[in-house]
């Protein structure tokens, strides 16, 4: 991998838009950017939507190649972003073998599409989002033609896949996935990742420090913006209907511990008759969670969304919440992540209860989250009950979360991201120094 941009210390002031109009492309046309993601758009990875719309606002034309869900149009323009959905569907909960075949099928179709589109669209940069890391090779033709290729590392795949297996199988899988991660990073001209912790991990695995930039998964203030005029929480409830409203939004999978939240709700149902729990999202654990809620008799307490919701619908529900819950189980993967949902709660000023992990203790401000022990429904129920009864504590959590969100604002992070992509497109295959970890933090 060779660095293609001068990546000085990108330190725009938090909350201050610093976008400049992107440098015109050849013959004065708008610059063109292609994103490839093994997910749905826009109801998939919110990070992809934030980055695509940031580039669009900065004067780029943006194409997104993604999965196609049943009933979705093959081609569509979504808020100015040109979306091309490829004929590959997700097969949730069918094992790693099926998932690997799905990855390979999507990568093969994406390789053909990106290659053809490079010929007629003449992209100035191509960005591939993991997982899987191997998807980055769909940009082979742009790479050969001198177009900078960016690998956006949402997840460290060795840790992610090792967390799904045990024993000898886990060790073998980790070695294989680690090998393809290293090759993918070498193929890319630049790597973007989500935290300084993960940046240090990638550098330790051999990626040159100057070739890794951090773009945090902070919330987009166009959607996740606190209403400072709203009244603060009262000891009983902040919800208009008098209920105490607890929310979880995001992927429904075993490692994120939504089943623990359901067990906690069952323990609280009699103590807190006004308790209302909303679970917004979709994932491979959805059938088991629905069955668990039915078995526990939570029909009057817990509601599930029909699937992934548009961001505006999610925000409308979150604005009625008294408490957000991040009940992740602990493993090598979740110990390293800074959950996007937590940052979105912070941007809306929603008090949060979260499973303690080393990453959260290191990266968050003291006093902005009420921690509990992972995989402990009794302790989670106790935290929810205590916060229900303690309005001043909820207010303190809300204020601390708002302070954090104001310092880590997407307008600044997004500006640094668009500057990086613009620099990569203009200064191909040049090497310049880069300051560790100071891109967005």
C-alpha positions in Angstrom: 0.0 0.0 0.0 1.2 3.4 -0.8 0.0 6.6 0.7 -1.7 8.9 -1.8 -2.4 12.0 0.2 -0.8 14.5 2.3 -2.6 13.8 5.5 -1.7 16.6 7.8 -3.3 16.7 11.3 -6.9 17.3 10.3 -8.2 19.2 13.3 -11.3 21.2 12.4 -13.0 22.8 15.3 -15.8 20.7 16.6 -19.2 22.0 15.5 -17.7 24.3 12.8 -18.5 23.3 9.2 -15.2 23.5 7.2 -16.3 22.0 3.9 -14.9 23.6 0.8 -16.1 22.8 -2.7 -14.3 19.8 -4.0 -11.5 20.4 -6.5 -13.0 20.0 -10.0 -12.3 16.8 -11.9 -10.8 16.5 -15.3 -12.2 18.9 -17.9 -13.9 20.8 -15.1 -16.5 18.1 -14.3 -17.6 17.3 -10.8 -15.4 14.7 -9.1 -16.9 11.2 -8.9 -16.8 8.8 -6.0 -17.8 5.2 -5.9 -18.7 3.4 -2.6 -19.2 -0.4 -2.4 -20.8 -1.9 0.7 -22.1 -5.4 1.5 -25.3 -3.9 3.2 -28.5 -2.2 2.2 -28.7 1.5 1.4 -29.9 3.6 3.0 -31.4 1.2 5.6 -28.1 -0.4 6.4 -24.8 1.1 7.5 -25.5 4.7 8.6 -21.8 5.4 8.3 -22.0 4.9 4.6 -25.0 7.3 4.3 -23.2 9.9 6.4 -20.1 9.8 4.3 -21.9 9.7 1.0 -24.0 12.7 1.9 -20.9 14.6 3.2 -19.2 14.1 -0.2 -22.3 15.1 -2.0 -22.5 18.3 0.0 -18.9 18.9 -0.8 -19.5 18.9 -4.5 -19.0 15.3 -5.5 -21.1 12.9 -7.5 -21.5 9.8 -5.4 -22.5 6.2 -6.5 -23.2 3.5 -4.0 -23.2 -0.2 -5.0 -25.0 -2.3 -2.3 -27.2 -5.3 -1.6 -30.7 -5.4 -2.9 -33.6 -6.3 -0.5 -36.9 -7.8 -1.8 -39.1 -5.1 -3.2 -36.3 -2.5 -3.6 -35.6 -0.8 -6.9 -32.4 -1.8 -8.8 -31.5 1.8 -9.5 -32.6 4.8 -7.4 -31.4 8.2 -6.4 -31.6 8.7 -2.7 -31.2 12.3 -1.5 -28.9 12.9 -4.4 -26.8 9.7 -4.1 -27.0 7.4 -7.0 -27.7 3.9 -5.7 -27.2 0.7 -7.7 -28.4 -2.4 -5.9 -26.7 -5.6 -6.9 -28.7 -8.9 -7.3 -27.4 -10.4 -4.0 -29.4 -10.9 -0.9 -28.5 -11.4 2.7 -28.9 -14.9 4.3 -29.0 -14.2 8.0 -28.5 -16.9 10.5 -27.5 -19.6 8.1 -23.9 -20.2 9.3 -20.4 -19.0 8.3 -20.2 -21.2 5.2 -23.3 -19.6 3.7 -22.1 -16.1 4.7 -18.7 -16.7 3.0 -20.5 -17.8 -0.2 -22.6 -14.6 0.0 -19.5 -12.5 0.4 -17.8 -14.1 -2.6 -21.0 -13.7 -4.8 -21.3 -10.1 -3.9 -17.6 -9.4 -4.4 -17.7 -11.1 -7.9 -20.8 -9.0 -9.0 -19.2 -5.9 -7.5 -15.9 -6.5 -9.4 -17.8 -6.6 -12.7 -19.9 -3.5 -11.9 -17.1 -1.4 -10.6 -14.9 -2.3 -13.6 -17.6 -1.4 -16.1 -18.5 1.8 -14.3 -14.9 2.9 -14.1 -14.9 2.9 -17.9 -17.9 5.1 -18.4 -18.1 7.0 -15.1 -14.3 7.7 -14.7 -14.3 7.7 -10.9 -11.7 9.8 -9.1 -11.8 7.7 -6.0 -13.3 4.3 -4.9 -14.1 3.5 -1.3 -14.9 -0.1 -0.2 -16.5 -0.7 3.2 -15.8 -3.9 5.1 -16.7 -6.6 6.1 -15.5 -8.5 4.2 -12.0 -7.1 3.6 -11.7 -9.1 0.4 -14.3 -6.9 -1.1 -11.6 -4.3 -1.7 -10.4 -6.3 -4.8 -13.6 -5.3 -6.6 -11.7 -2.1 -7.3 -8.9 -3.9 -9.2 -9.6 -2.0 -12.5 -9.7 1.5 -10.9 -6.5 0.6 -9.0 -4.7 -0.4 -12.2 -5.9 2.8 -13.9 -4.3 4.9 -11.1 -7.5 5.7 -9.1 -7.0 5.7 -5.3 -8.7 2.9 -3.5 -9.8 3.4 0.1 -10.7 0.6 2.5 -13.1 1.7 5.2 -12.7 -0.7 8.1 -16.0 -0.7 10.1 -15.0 -3.9 11.9 -11.7 -5.6 12.7 -12.6 -8.9 11.0 -10.2 -11.2 12.8 -11.8 -10.2 16.1 -15.3 -10.2 14.6 -15.1 -13.7 13.1 -13.2 -15.2 16.0 -15.9 -14.1 18.4 -18.4 -16.3 16.5 -16.4 -19.5 16.9 -14.5 -21.3 19.7 -11.5 -23.5 20.1 -9.4 -24.8 17.2 -11.9 -23.5 14.7 -11.7 -20.0 16.1 -7.9 -20.0 15.9 -7.8 -21.2 12.3 -10.5 -18.7 11.3 -8.7 -15.9 12.9 -5.5 -16.7 11.0 -7.3 -16.9 7.7 -9.2 -13.7 8.2 -6.1 -12.0 9.5 -4.3 -13.0 6.4 -6.9 -11.5 4.0 -7.1 -8.4 6.2 -3.4 -7.8 5.7 -3.6 -8.3 2.0 -6.6 -6.0 1.7 -4.8 -3.2 3.5 -1.8 -3.6 1.3 -3.9 -3.4 -1.8 -5.7 -0.2 -0.7 -4.0 3.1 -1.1 -5.4 4.3 2.2 -7.3 2.8 5.2 -10.0 4.6 7.2 -11.2 3.2 10.5 -13.5 4.2 13.3 -11.4 4.6 16.5 -7.9 5.4 17.5 -7.8 2.1 19.3 -8.4 0.2 16.0 -6.0 2.5 14.2 -3.3 1.4 16.6 -4.2 -2.2 16.1 -4.0 -2.0 12.3 -0.6 -0.2 12.6 0.6 -3.0 14.9 -0.4 -5.5 12.2 1.8 -3.8 9.6 -0.2 -1.0 8.1 2.0 2.1 7.8 0.9 4.8 10.2 0.7 7.4 7.5 -1.8 5.2 5.6 -4.5 5.0 8.3 -6.9 7.7 9.2 -9.7 7.8 11.9 -13.2 8.8 11.0 -15.4 8.4 14.1 -18.9 7.0 13.9 -20.4 10.1 15.5 -24.0 11.0 14.8 -25.1 13.3 12.0 -26.5 16.4 13.6 -28.9 16.9 10.7 -30.9 14.0 12.2 -29.5 13.3 15.7 -29.7 16.8 17.2 -30.8 17.5 20.8 -33.7 19.8 21.2 -32.3 22.1 23.9 -35.7 23.7 24.3 -37.3 20.5 25.5 -37.9 20.1 29.2 -35.4 18.0 31.2 -36.4 14.6 32.6 -38.6 14.5 35.7 -38.3 11.8 38.3 -41.4 10.0 37.0 -40.9 10.2 33.2 -40.1 12.5 30.3 -42.5 10.8 27.9 -45.6 12.6 26.9 -47.8 9.5 27.6 -46.6 9.0 31.1 -44.7 5.8 30.3 -41.1 5.2 31.1 -39.7 4.6 27.7 -36.6 2.4 27.2 -35.1 2.0 23.7 -32.6 -0.1 21.8 -31.9 0.4 18.1 -29.6 -1.3 15.7 -28.7 -4.8 14.7 -30.4 -7.7 16.4 -27.7 -10.3 16.9 -26.5 -12.4 19.9 -23.4 -10.4 20.7 -25.4 -7.2 21.2 -27.4 -8.8 24.1 -30.9 -7.7 23.3 -32.1 -11.0 24.9 -30.6 -9.7 28.2 -32.7 -6.5 27.8 -35.8 -8.7 27.4 -35.0 -10.7 30.5 -34.5 -7.4 32.4 -37.9 -6.1 31.2 -39.5 -9.3 32.5 -38.0 -8.6 35.9 -39.2 -5.0 35.9 -42.7 -5.5 34.5 -44.5 -5.7 37.8 -42.3 -3.1 39.6 -42.6 -0.5 36.8 -46.2 -0.8 35.3 -45.5 2.2 33.1 -42.4 0.5 31.5 -42.4 0.5 27.7 -39.5 -1.0 25.7 -39.0 -0.3 22.0 -36.6 -2.5 20.0 -35.9 -1.0 16.6 -33.9 -2.9 14.0 -33.4 -6.3 12.3 -30.9 -9.1 12.4 -30.3 -12.8 12.6 -31.5 -13.0 16.2 -34.9 -11.5 15.4 -36.9 -14.8 15.4 -35.4 -15.9 18.7 -36.0 -12.5 20.3 -39.7 -12.5 19.2 -40.1 -16.0 20.6 -38.4 -15.0 23.9 -40.7 -11.9 24.3 -43.7 -14.1 23.7 -42.5 -16.7 26.1 -42.0 -14.1 28.8 -45.4 -12.5 28.2 -43.9 -9.2 27.2 -46.6 -8.3 24.6 -47.8 -5.4 26.6 -44.4 -4.1 27.5 -42.1 -4.6 24.5 -42.6 -3.7 20.9 -40.5 -4.5 17.9 -40.2 -2.5 14.7 -41.1 -4.4 11.5 -37.4 -4.2 10.5 -34.8 -1.5 9.8 -36.4 2.0 9.8 -35.5 5.1 7.9 -33.3 7.4 10.1 -36.0 10.0 10.4 -38.4 7.4 11.8 -35.8 6.1 14.3 -35.1 9.6 15.5 -38.8 10.4 16.0 -39.1 7.4 18.3 -35.8 8.1 20.1 -37.0 11.6 20.9 -39.7 10.0 23.1 -37.2 7.9 25.1 -36.3 8.3 28.7 -33.4 5.8 28.5 -31.2 4.1 25.9 -29.7 0.7 26.5 -26.5 -0.8 25.0 -26.5 -4.3 26.5 -23.5 -5.8 24.5 -22.0 -9.1 25.6 -18.3 -9.0 26.1 -15.9 -10.7 23.7 -12.7 -9.7 21.8 -14.8 -7.8 19.3 -17.3 -5.9 21.5 -14.5 -5.0 24.0 -13.0 -2.9 21.2 -16.0 -1.1 19.7 -17.5 2.3 20.4 -21.2 1.6 19.5 -22.8 4.0 17.0 -26.1 3.7 18.8 -24.5 5.0 22.0 -23.1 8.1 20.2 -26.5 8.7 18.6 -28.2 8.6 22.1 -25.5 11.0 23.3 -26.3 13.4 20.4 -30.0 13.4 21.4 -29.2 13.8 25.1 -30.7 10.5 26.0 -29.4 8.9 29.2 -27.7 5.6 28.6 -27.2 2.3 30.5 -24.4 0.2 28.8 -22.4 -2.9 29.5 -19.0 -2.0 30.7 -16.1 -2.6 28.3 -12.5 -1.4 28.2 -13.2 0.7 25.1 -16.2 2.5 26.7 -14.3 3.3 29.8 -11.3 4.6 27.8 -13.2 6.6 25.1 -16.2 8.1 26.9 -16.3 10.9 29.4 -16.7 9.9 33.1 -20.3 10.2 34.2 -21.9 10.1 30.8 -23.0 6.5 31.0 -24.5 4.3 33.8 -22.5 1.1 33.5 -23.7 -2.5 34.3 -22.1 -5.9 34.1 -22.5 -7.5 30.6 -24.8 -10.5 30.4 -26.4 -9.8 33.8 -30.1 -9.2 33.5 -30.6 -8.6 37.2 -28.0 -5.8 37.3 -29.4 -4.2 34.1 -32.9 -4.3 35.6 -31.5 -2.7 38.8 -29.9 0.1 36.8 -33.1 0.8 34.9 -35.1 0.8 38.1 -32.7 3.2 39.8 -32.7 5.6 36.9 -36.5 5.5 36.7 -36.6 6.7 40.3 -33.8 9.3 40.0 -34.6 12.1 37.6 -31.6 14.2 38.6 -29.2 11.4 37.8 -30.9 11.0 34.4 -30.5 14.7 33.8 -26.8 14.6 34.7 -26.2 11.7 32.3 -28.1 13.6 29.6 -26.0 16.7 30.1 -22.7 14.8 30.1 -23.7 13.0 26.9 -24.7 16.3 25.3 -21.3 17.8 26.2 -19.5 14.8 24.6 -21.6 15.0 21.5 -20.9 18.8 21.1 -17.1 18.1 21.2 -17.4 15.2 18.7 -19.5 16.6 16.0 -20.1 15.1 12.5 -19.8 18.5 10.9 -16.1 18.6 11.9 -15.5 14.8 11.4 -17.2 14.9 8.0 -15.2 17.9 6.9 -12.0 16.1 7.7 -13.2 13.0 5.9 -14.1 14.9 2.7 -10.7 16.8 2.8 -9.0 13.4 3.0 -10.9 12.0 0.0 -10.3 15.1 -2.0 -6.5 15.0 -1.2 -6.4 11.4 -2.2 -8.0 12.0 -5.5 -5.6 15.0 -6.3 -2.3 13.6 -5.1 -2.1 10.0 -6.2 0.6 7.8 -4.9 2.5 10.4 -2.9 3.8 9.9 0.6 3.4 12.4 3.4 3.5 12.3 7.2 0.4 11.8 9.3 -0.1 12.4 13.0 -1.4 9.4 14.9 -4.9 9.6 16.2 -5.4 13.3 15.9 -7.7 13.2 12.9 -11.0 13.5 14.8 -10.2 13.3 18.5 
